Amino acid sequence: MAALNETRNAIHNESSGITSQGLLLKSGGSGGELTDGVTDLAIGVSAAESSRDAAGAIEGAGGTVAVYPLDGIVYVKCEAIAVGDADFGIPLYVGATDGFVSSSSSNSAKKVGHLFMHGVAISAGDLVPMACIGAGL
C-alpha cells in the first residue's frame, strides 16, 4: 500500500514545462496543467520542476512531473499576503496567478486548504505550508 504523501508521475500539457515545485495542477485534455483560473479544480501540487531533455532544458508538453496529492500538508506557491492578513488557519484558494494559491475568495475561487504558518508577510512566489482540504472539495 502506498503512503498518501508519495508523489506520482504525470504527463503535463504545459508548453513551457512545469518550472517549479509548489504549483497547483488541474486535469487537462491529455495531462496535467497549471491552474489558471480561480474556479479551476486543483488535483495536486508539483513536487519539483518537470522532466528535462538530453540538453538539460525543461521539457514542454508531453514531459513528466512528480505530483503530490492534495492531502496533508504541502508547500505551495502563494500570491502576496500582508503580514496582518497572514494568520494561521486562514483559507487559501486557487489564485489568479498560474499555479498559485491566494487568500482571496473573490470570483467564486475554489478553496484548497488553510495556511499553516503565522505572523510573516508573504511575497508573491513564496512557498507556504498549506493544510489541504482534499481534491474536489
Contacts in CASP RR format, 6 or more apart in sequence:
PFRMAT RR
TARGET T0000
AUTHOR 0000-0000-0000
METHOD contacts of the structure
MODEL  1
MAALNETRNAIHNESSGITSQGLLLKSGGSGGELTDGVTDLAIGVSAAES
SRDAAGAIEGAGGTVAVYPLDGIVYVKCEAIAVGDADFGIPLYVGATDGF
VSSSSSNSAKKVGHLFMHGVAISAGDLVPMACIGAGL
4 69 0 8 1.000
4 71 0 8 1.000
4 72 0 8 1.000
5 68 0 8 1.000
5 71 0 8 1.000
5 72 0 8 1.000
7 47 0 8 1.000
7 66 0 8 1.000
7 67 0 8 1.000
7 68 0 8 1.000
8 66 0 8 1.000
8 67 0 8 1.000
8 69 0 8 1.000
9 64 0 8 1.000
9 65 0 8 1.000
9 66 0 8 1.000
9 67 0 8 1.000
10 25 0 8 1.000
10 31 0 8 1.000
10 32 0 8 1.000
10 64 0 8 1.000
10 65 0 8 1.000
10 66 0 8 1.000
10 67 0 8 1.000
11 30 0 8 1.000
11 31 0 8 1.000
11 32 0 8 1.000
11 62 0 8 1.000
11 63 0 8 1.000
11 64 0 8 1.000
12 18 0 8 1.000
12 25 0 8 1.000
12 31 0 8 1.000
12 32 0 8 1.000
12 33 0 8 1.000
12 50 0 8 1.000
12 60 0 8 1.000
12 61 0 8 1.000
12 62 0 8 1.000
12 63 0 8 1.000
12 64 0 8 1.000
12 65 0 8 1.000
13 28 0 8 1.000
13 29 0 8 1.000
13 30 0 8 1.000
13 31 0 8 1.000
13 32 0 8 1.000
13 33 0 8 1.000
13 61 0 8 1.000
13 62 0 8 1.000
14 32 0 8 1.000
14 33 0 8 1.000
14 34 0 8 1.000
14 50 0 8 1.000
14 60 0 8 1.000
14 61 0 8 1.000
15 60 0 8 1.000
15 61 0 8 1.000
16 58 0 8 1.000
16 60 0 8 1.000
17 49 0 8 1.000
17 50 0 8 1.000
17 58 0 8 1.000
17 59 0 8 1.000
17 60 0 8 1.000
17 61 0 8 1.000
17 63 0 8 1.000
17 65 0 8 1.000
18 25 0 8 1.000
18 34 0 8 1.000
18 46 0 8 1.000
18 49 0 8 1.000
18 50 0 8 1.000
18 58 0 8 1.000
18 65 0 8 1.000
19 49 0 8 1.000
19 50 0 8 1.000
19 58 0 8 1.000
20 46 0 8 1.000
20 49 0 8 1.000
20 77 0 8 1.000
21 45 0 8 1.000
21 46 0 8 1.000
21 47 0 8 1.000
21 48 0 8 1.000
21 49 0 8 1.000
21 75 0 8 1.000
21 127 0 8 1.000
22 45 0 8 1.000
22 46 0 8 1.000
22 47 0 8 1.000
22 74 0 8 1.000
22 75 0 8 1.000
22 76 0 8 1.000
22 77 0 8 1.000
22 99 0 8 1.000
22 127 0 8 1.000
23 34 0 8 1.000
23 45 0 8 1.000
23 46 0 8 1.000
23 76 0 8 1.000
23 77 0 8 1.000
23 98 0 8 1.000
23 99 0 8 1.000
23 100 0 8 1.000
24 34 0 8 1.000
24 35 0 8 1.000
24 40 0 8 1.000
24 42 0 8 1.000
24 44 0 8 1.000
24 45 0 8 1.000
24 76 0 8 1.000
24 94 0 8 1.000
24 95 0 8 1.000
24 99 0 8 1.000
24 100 0 8 1.000
24 101 0 8 1.000
24 112 0 8 1.000
25 32 0 8 1.000
25 33 0 8 1.000
25 34 0 8 1.000
25 35 0 8 1.000
25 42 0 8 1.000
25 43 0 8 1.000
25 44 0 8 1.000
25 45 0 8 1.000
25 46 0 8 1.000
25 65 0 8 1.000
25 67 0 8 1.000
25 99 0 8 1.000
26 32 0 8 1.000
26 33 0 8 1.000
26 34 0 8 1.000
26 35 0 8 1.000
26 40 0 8 1.000
26 41 0 8 1.000
26 42 0 8 1.000
26 43 0 8 1.000
27 33 0 8 1.000
27 41 0 8 1.000
27 43 0 8 1.000
30 62 0 8 1.000
31 62 0 8 1.000
32 65 0 8 1.000
34 98 0 8 1.000
34 99 0 8 1.000
35 42 0 8 1.000
35 94 0 8 1.000
35 95 0 8 1.000
35 98 0 8 1.000
35 99 0 8 1.000
36 98 0 8 1.000
36 99 0 8 1.000
37 94 0 8 1.000
37 95 0 8 1.000
37 96 0 8 1.000
38 93 0 8 1.000
38 94 0 8 1.000
38 95 0 8 1.000
38 96 0 8 1.000
38 102 0 8 1.000
38 104 0 8 1.000
38 106 0 8 1.000
38 107 0 8 1.000
38 108 0 8 1.000
38 109 0 8 1.000
38 110 0 8 1.000
39 94 0 8 1.000
39 107 0 8 1.000
39 108 0 8 1.000
39 109 0 8 1.000
39 110 0 8 1.000
40 94 0 8 1.000
40 110 0 8 1.000
41 110 0 8 1.000
41 135 0 8 1.000
41 136 0 8 1.000
42 70 0 8 1.000
42 94 0 8 1.000
42 110 0 8 1.000
42 112 0 8 1.000
42 135 0 8 1.000
43 69 0 8 1.000
43 70 0 8 1.000
43 135 0 8 1.000
43 136 0 8 1.000
44 67 0 8 1.000
44 68 0 8 1.000
44 69 0 8 1.000
44 70 0 8 1.000
44 135 0 8 1.000
45 67 0 8 1.000
45 68 0 8 1.000
45 70 0 8 1.000
45 74 0 8 1.000
45 75 0 8 1.000
45 76 0 8 1.000
46 65 0 8 1.000
46 66 0 8 1.000
46 67 0 8 1.000
46 68 0 8 1.000
47 65 0 8 1.000
47 66 0 8 1.000
47 67 0 8 1.000
47 68 0 8 1.000
48 65 0 8 1.000
48 66 0 8 1.000
49 58 0 8 1.000
49 65 0 8 1.000
50 58 0 8 1.000
50 59 0 8 1.000
50 60 0 8 1.000
50 63 0 8 1.000
50 64 0 8 1.000
50 65 0 8 1.000
51 58 0 8 1.000
51 59 0 8 1.000
51 63 0 8 1.000
51 64 0 8 1.000
51 65 0 8 1.000
52 58 0 8 1.000
52 59 0 8 1.000
53 59 0 8 1.000
68 74 0 8 1.000
69 134 0 8 1.000
69 135 0 8 1.000
70 112 0 8 1.000
70 132 0 8 1.000
70 133 0 8 1.000
70 134 0 8 1.000
70 135 0 8 1.000
70 136 0 8 1.000
71 132 0 8 1.000
71 134 0 8 1.000
72 131 0 8 1.000
72 132 0 8 1.000
73 116 0 8 1.000
73 129 0 8 1.000
73 130 0 8 1.000
73 131 0 8 1.000
73 132 0 8 1.000
74 129 0 8 1.000
74 130 0 8 1.000
74 132 0 8 1.000
75 127 0 8 1.000
75 128 0 8 1.000
75 129 0 8 1.000
75 130 0 8 1.000
76 92 0 8 1.000
76 100 0 8 1.000
76 101 0 8 1.000
76 112 0 8 1.000
76 127 0 8 1.000
76 128 0 8 1.000
76 130 0 8 1.000
77 97 0 8 1.000
77 99 0 8 1.000
77 100 0 8 1.000
77 101 0 8 1.000
77 125 0 8 1.000
77 126 0 8 1.000
77 127 0 8 1.000
78 92 0 8 1.000
78 100 0 8 1.000
78 101 0 8 1.000
78 102 0 8 1.000
78 122 0 8 1.000
78 124 0 8 1.000
78 125 0 8 1.000
78 126 0 8 1.000
78 127 0 8 1.000
78 128 0 8 1.000
79 95 0 8 1.000
79 96 0 8 1.000
79 97 0 8 1.000
79 100 0 8 1.000
79 101 0 8 1.000
79 102 0 8 1.000
79 103 0 8 1.000
79 104 0 8 1.000
79 122 0 8 1.000
79 124 0 8 1.000
79 125 0 8 1.000
80 121 0 8 1.000
80 122 0 8 1.000
80 123 0 8 1.000
80 124 0 8 1.000
81 103 0 8 1.000
81 115 0 8 1.000
81 121 0 8 1.000
81 122 0 8 1.000
82 121 0 8 1.000
83 119 0 8 1.000
83 120 0 8 1.000
83 121 0 8 1.000
84 119 0 8 1.000
84 121 0 8 1.000
85 103 0 8 1.000
86 103 0 8 1.000
86 115 0 8 1.000
86 117 0 8 1.000
86 118 0 8 1.000
86 119 0 8 1.000
86 120 0 8 1.000
86 121 0 8 1.000
86 122 0 8 1.000
87 115 0 8 1.000
87 118 0 8 1.000
87 119 0 8 1.000
88 115 0 8 1.000
88 116 0 8 1.000
88 117 0 8 1.000
88 118 0 8 1.000
88 119 0 8 1.000
89 114 0 8 1.000
89 115 0 8 1.000
89 116 0 8 1.000
89 131 0 8 1.000
90 103 0 8 1.000
90 114 0 8 1.000
90 115 0 8 1.000
91 103 0 8 1.000
91 105 0 8 1.000
91 111 0 8 1.000
91 113 0 8 1.000
91 114 0 8 1.000
92 101 0 8 1.000
92 102 0 8 1.000
92 103 0 8 1.000
92 111 0 8 1.000
92 112 0 8 1.000
92 113 0 8 1.000
92 114 0 8 1.000
92 115 0 8 1.000
92 130 0 8 1.000
93 101 0 8 1.000
93 102 0 8 1.000
93 103 0 8 1.000
93 104 0 8 1.000
93 105 0 8 1.000
93 109 0 8 1.000
93 110 0 8 1.000
93 111 0 8 1.000
93 112 0 8 1.000
94 101 0 8 1.000
94 102 0 8 1.000
94 109 0 8 1.000
94 110 0 8 1.000
94 112 0 8 1.000
95 101 0 8 1.000
95 102 0 8 1.000
95 104 0 8 1.000
95 109 0 8 1.000
96 102 0 8 1.000
96 104 0 8 1.000
97 124 0 8 1.000
100 124 0 8 1.000
100 125 0 8 1.000
101 112 0 8 1.000
101 113 0 8 1.000
101 128 0 8 1.000
101 130 0 8 1.000
102 109 0 8 1.000
103 115 0 8 1.000
105 111 0 8 1.000
111 133 0 8 1.000
111 137 0 8 1.000
112 130 0 8 1.000
112 132 0 8 1.000
112 133 0 8 1.000
112 134 0 8 1.000
113 130 0 8 1.000
113 131 0 8 1.000
113 132 0 8 1.000
113 133 0 8 1.000
113 134 0 8 1.000
114 130 0 8 1.000
114 131 0 8 1.000
114 133 0 8 1.000
115 128 0 8 1.000
115 129 0 8 1.000
115 130 0 8 1.000
116 128 0 8 1.000
116 129 0 8 1.000
116 130 0 8 1.000
116 131 0 8 1.000
117 128 0 8 1.000
117 129 0 8 1.000
122 128 0 8 1.000
END
